[in-house]
Structure formats: structure tokens, C-alpha cells
Amino acid sequence: MVRSRKEMMKAFALVLPSLLVLLIFVYFFIAWSFRVSLSAWRGLIADYTFVGLRNYISMFSRERFQIDMMNTLSFTVSFLILCVVLGIFLAWLLDKGVRAEGLFRNIYLFPMSISFVVTGVVWRWIFNPTVGINALMQRIGLEHLTWGWYTDPTRIGWFHVALIPVIIAASWQLSGYTMAMFLAGFRSIPVELIEQARIDGASEFFILRKVSLPMLKPITLSALIVLGHFSLKIFDLVFTMTGRGPAFATDVPAIYMFETTFRGNNYGEGAVISMVMLAFVAVVIIPYLVSTFRKE
């Protein structure tokens, strides 16, 4: 009993520094940000005068913030679908035992080694209206296919066309990650099931749809959680690639928070945006963690 208690004390002492760092630099600052969001802090001098939900009401009534919410929803849905579809397709091809599988796997994973800032700069040049893809189209005689890309203010319903280049760039960078997840999932499926389906005369597409994909549901859920977490707080890629865009066509809450807090010195309303972003991420992450702990 004494030995067990000593071992528990040693284990607690071992994790105590990490717990203190977590409490101070994560949960304390979350609580502090929430307190700032309820204050009248404007300018460089801190003002913790309590104003209740006035900042929240003011923020949600602003057109720019409403556009940002729609842009986040548009980006998240499109990005998740494209990444998951590409990831499954690439993993399915590699699982078929193509030649030089290691080379292709490294090529697909290479974008993950690049920072989002570099990705944004490169794809900004690719989709530049005067160079990149448009220049290529003009050289091969397809001028009618050129358009403004991220400078196009066209809006279809609640979807801004200027978001398409951002979605493509983000999907290019993270589709390799989903490919790796699904490839591991494909390799974990019992070979006997696949062979039995082939003996029964099932096509490869039928096996993928009726055998493989149902068994990949846990991996699909994990991929959606990770990618959704990224898309809800995206900043560096959009900031370096397009910024706010024309008429806030590519604006996202993180950019709005950055400009409000560090350029406008409105710390109260900037904290409001950060708390809303935290709430969005929590809505995605917490149910997943709860279900995972229950299963364990």
C-alpha cells in the first residue's frame, strides 16, 4: 500500500509541470479571453469595465462577421468533401499495389512538409489573374476559360466564387494526410473479405462501396474531426494567399480577429471573435472526445 502510494506520488510529480503549463497557458488564458470579451477594452490601456454581452450582440449584428460565418461554413464543407474524396481515391489506388508505391506515397505526403504560409504564397501566384493558370490558358488559345479566381467578387447564394482557389490550395496540402489515414485503413481490412467478394463476382467499385468504405467509418470520422478543426480556425493560408478578398469574399473569423485586435486595438471585440471560434472548435472536438472515452 505504501509502495503504491509512493508510486502514485512519483507519477503525479512527473506530470505536475505539464499540468501547470496546461492550466496556465491554455485554460487560464481561455478564461482571461472570455473576461476580456465581456469588457469595454479599446486601445492599448486595459479597461476591464464589465459590459455584459454587448460586444457579442454588436459583433453578431455586423455584416462582415455574418459573411465570415458563411465563408467558414462554405470553406469547411467544400474542403472536407474534397479532402476526404481525394484521400480515399489516392489511398485506393495505392492499395492496389501500383509500381513505385513508395515514390507516389512520398509525393502525396510532400505538401504536408510545407508551411501554410509558403503554400499560400505559391498558390497566390498560380491563381494570379495575370500570370499562372490564366497565362497558360492564353498561350494555348483558351482565353475564354480565364477568370479572376480569388479576385472575382461573384457570389452564388451564400457561396463566394473567390473561395474556390483557397479550397483547392488547402485540399492540395492536406489530401495527402487523409490519404495516409485511409491507406492504413485499407491495409487493415481482412484480405479474406475482399477475396470472398471477388469470388462472388463483385466489381472493384462494388467492393469499395459495400465492403471497404463501411469498415472505414471510424477513420473517416477521425479525418473529418481533424480537418474540421483546421478549417474552423484557418488563418495563415488565407491571410497570405488572398487576405479579405473583394467585398470580404475570402474573409474568415481569424483574419477579422487579427485586424480587430492587433490593428484596431479593440481587444474586447477581438476576444469575442476568438471565443466564437473556440466554441465552433469545441462543438466539433468535445463530442468526439466524449464518445472516444466512453468506448475506452
C-alpha positions in Angstrom: 0.0 0.0 0.0 2.8 2.4 1.0 4.7 1.5 -2.2 1.7 2.0 -4.3 1.1 5.5 -2.7 4.7 6.4 -3.3 4.5 5.4 -7.0 1.3 7.5 -7.4 3.1 10.5 -5.8 6.1 10.0 -8.2 3.8 9.8 -11.2 1.9 12.9 -10.1 5.2 14.8 -9.6 6.2 13.7 -13.0 3.1 15.1 -14.8 2.7 18.1 -12.5 4.9 20.5 -14.6 2.9 19.6 -17.7 -0.4 20.1 -15.8 0.7 23.5 -14.6 1.8 24.6 -18.1 -1.6 23.4 -19.4 -3.6 25.2 -16.7 -1.7 28.5 -17.1 -1.1 28.8 -20.8 -4.3 27.2 -22.0 -7.2 27.3 -19.6 -6.2 30.4 -17.7 -5.9 32.4 -20.9 -9.1 31.0 -22.2 -10.8 32.3 -19.1 -9.0 35.6 -19.4 -10.0 36.0 -23.0 -13.6 35.3 -22.0 -13.4 38.0 -19.3 -11.9 40.4 -21.9 -14.8 39.7 -24.3 -17.1 41.0 -21.6 -15.2 44.2 -21.1 -15.0 47.6 -22.7 -11.3 47.3 -23.6 -10.4 49.6 -26.5 -7.0 50.9 -27.1 -3.6 50.0 -25.6 -4.6 50.7 -22.0 -6.6 47.8 -20.4 -10.1 48.5 -19.5 -11.9 45.7 -17.7 -15.2 47.6 -17.3 -17.9 44.9 -17.4 -20.3 45.4 -20.3 -22.0 42.0 -20.4 -23.0 40.6 -23.7 -22.8 44.0 -25.5 -19.8 43.0 -27.5 -21.3 39.7 -28.6 -24.6 41.4 -29.7 -22.6 44.1 -31.6 -20.4 41.5 -33.3 -23.2 39.2 -34.5 -25.1 42.1 -35.9 -22.2 43.2 -38.2 -22.4 42.2 -41.8 -18.7 41.3 -42.1 -19.0 38.8 -39.2 -22.1 37.3 -40.8 -20.2 37.0 -44.1 -17.2 35.4 -42.3 -19.6 32.8 -40.8 -20.9 31.9 -44.2 -17.4 31.8 -45.6 -16.3 29.4 -42.9 -19.3 27.2 -43.5 -18.6 27.2 -47.3 -14.9 26.5 -46.9 -15.4 23.8 -44.3 -18.0 21.8 -46.2 -16.2 22.0 -49.5 -12.7 21.4 -48.0 -13.9 18.3 -46.1 -15.6 16.8 -49.1 -12.7 17.4 -51.4 -10.0 16.2 -48.9 -11.9 13.0 -48.0 -12.8 12.1 -51.6 -9.2 12.7 -52.8 -7.8 10.9 -49.8 -10.0 7.8 -50.4 -9.2 7.8 -54.1 -5.4 8.1 -53.7 -5.4 5.5 -50.9 -7.5 3.1 -53.0 -5.1 3.5 -55.9 -2.0 2.8 -53.7 -3.7 -0.1 -52.1 -3.9 -1.8 -55.5 -0.2 -2.3 -55.4 0.9 0.2 -58.1 4.6 0.2 -59.0 6.8 2.7 -57.2 4.2 2.9 -54.4 6.8 4.5 -52.0 7.6 7.2 -54.5 3.9 8.1 -55.1 3.2 8.0 -51.3 6.0 10.5 -50.7 4.8 12.7 -53.5 1.3 12.8 -52.0 2.7 13.5 -48.5 5.1 16.1 -49.6 2.7 19.1 -49.3 2.4 18.4 -45.6 6.1 19.3 -45.1 5.4 22.8 -46.4 4.1 25.6 -44.2 0.7 27.1 -44.9 2.4 30.4 -45.5 4.6 29.0 -48.3 1.5 27.2 -49.7 -0.4 30.5 -49.7 2.3 32.4 -51.5 2.8 29.8 -54.2 -0.9 29.3 -54.9 -1.4 33.0 -54.9 1.0 33.2 -57.8 -0.6 30.2 -59.6 -4.1 31.8 -59.4 -2.9 35.3 -60.1 -5.3 36.8 -62.7 -2.4 38.0 -64.9 0.0 35.1 -64.6 -0.1 31.4 -63.6 -3.1 29.4 -64.9 -4.6 32.4 -66.8 -1.3 33.0 -68.7 -1.2 29.3 -69.6 -4.7 29.3 -70.9 -4.0 32.4 -73.1 -0.9 30.7 -74.5 -2.7 27.6 -75.6 -5.6 29.6 -77.0 -8.2 29.1 -74.3 -8.7 32.7 -73.3 -12.4 32.1 -72.7 -11.5 29.9 -69.7 -9.6 32.6 -67.9 -11.3 34.4 -64.9 -10.5 36.4 -61.9 -10.0 33.5 -59.4 -9.6 35.0 -55.9 -10.3 38.5 -57.2 -13.7 37.5 -58.5 -16.5 39.1 -56.3 -19.2 36.8 -57.8 -21.5 35.2 -55.2 -23.7 32.2 -55.8 -26.2 32.2 -53.0 -24.1 32.2 -49.8 -21.0 30.8 -51.6 -18.3 33.2 -52.8 -16.6 32.1 -56.0 -13.3 33.6 -54.8 -13.1 30.9 -52.2 -12.5 28.2 -54.8 -8.7 28.8 -55.1 -8.4 28.7 -51.3 -10.3 25.4 -51.1 -8.1 24.0 -53.8 -4.8 25.1 -52.1 -5.9 23.8 -48.7 -7.1 20.5 -50.1 -3.8 20.1 -52.0 -1.9 20.4 -48.8 -3.9 18.1 -46.6 -5.3 15.5 -49.0 -2.0 13.5 -48.5 -2.7 13.4 -44.8 -6.2 11.9 -45.4 -4.6 9.5 -48.0 -2.2 8.2 -45.3 -5.1 7.6 -42.9 -7.3 5.8 -45.4 -4.3 3.8 -46.7 -3.7 2.4 -43.2 -7.4 1.7 -43.1 -7.5 -0.2 -46.4 -4.4 -2.2 -45.3 -6.2 -3.2 -42.1 -9.3 -4.7 -43.9 -9.0 -8.6 -43.8 -7.9 -9.9 -47.2 -10.4 -12.8 -46.8 -13.4 -10.4 -47.1 -12.1 -8.8 -50.3 -11.3 -12.2 -51.9 -14.7 -13.6 -50.9 -16.4 -10.6 -52.6 -14.3 -11.1 -55.7 -15.2 -14.8 -55.8 -18.8 -13.9 -55.6 -18.4 -11.7 -58.7 -18.4 -8.3 -57.1 -16.7 -5.5 -59.1 -13.9 -3.4 -57.6 -16.2 -0.4 -57.2 -18.9 -2.5 -55.5 -16.2 -3.8 -53.1 -15.1 -0.3 -52.3 -18.7 0.9 -51.8 -20.1 -2.0 -49.9 -17.2 -3.6 -48.1 -14.3 -1.2 -47.7 -16.0 2.1 -47.0 -18.3 0.8 -44.3 -15.3 -0.6 -42.4 -13.5 2.8 -42.8 -16.2 4.8 -40.9 -14.0 5.3 -37.8 -11.1 6.6 -39.9 -13.5 8.8 -41.9 -14.8 10.3 -38.6 -11.3 10.9 -37.3 -10.3 12.6 -40.6 -13.4 14.8 -40.5 -12.6 15.9 -36.9 -9.0 16.8 -37.6 -9.7 18.5 -40.9 -12.8 20.3 -39.5 -10.7 21.6 -36.6 -8.2 23.0 -39.1 -10.8 24.6 -41.3 -12.7 26.3 -38.5 -9.6 28.2 -37.3 -7.8 28.7 -40.7 -5.7 31.9 -40.9 -2.2 31.7 -42.3 -3.1 30.1 -45.7 -5.9 32.6 -46.4 -4.0 35.6 -45.0 -1.0 35.0 -47.3 -3.0 33.9 -50.3 -5.9 36.3 -50.6 -6.5 38.2 -47.4 -10.0 39.5 -47.0 -10.6 39.4 -50.7 -13.0 41.6 -52.7 -16.1 42.5 -50.6 -14.8 40.1 -47.9 -15.2 37.2 -50.3 -12.4 35.2 -48.7 -12.6 36.7 -45.2 -12.6 34.4 -42.2 -13.1 35.0 -38.5 -9.4 34.5 -37.7 -8.4 37.4 -40.1 -11.2 39.5 -38.7 -10.0 38.8 -35.1 -6.4 39.7 -36.1 -7.4 43.0 -37.7 -9.8 43.9 -34.8 -7.4 43.1 -32.1 -3.9 44.0 -33.3 -4.7 46.6 -36.0 -7.8 48.2 -34.5 -6.7 47.7 -30.8 -10.3 46.7 -30.0 -9.4 43.9 -27.6 -12.9 43.4 -26.3 -14.5 42.6 -29.7 -11.4 40.7 -30.8 -11.8 38.4 -27.8 -15.4 37.9 -28.8 -14.4 36.5 -32.2 -11.8 34.3 -30.5 -14.4 32.9 -28.1 -16.8 32.2 -31.0 -14.0 30.3 -32.9 -13.2 28.3 -29.7 -16.9 27.4 -29.4 -17.0 26.2 -33.0 -14.0 24.0 -32.5 -15.4 22.7 -29.2 -18.6 21.7 -30.9 -16.6 19.5 -33.2 -14.0 18.2 -30.8 -15.8 17.6 -27.5 -18.5 15.1 -28.7 -15.7 13.1 -30.4 -13.6 13.0 -27.3 -16.6 12.0 -25.1 -17.6 9.2 -27.4 -13.9 8.0 -27.5 -13.6 8.0 -23.7 -16.9 6.1 -23.4 -15.7 3.4 -25.8 -12.4 3.0 -23.9 
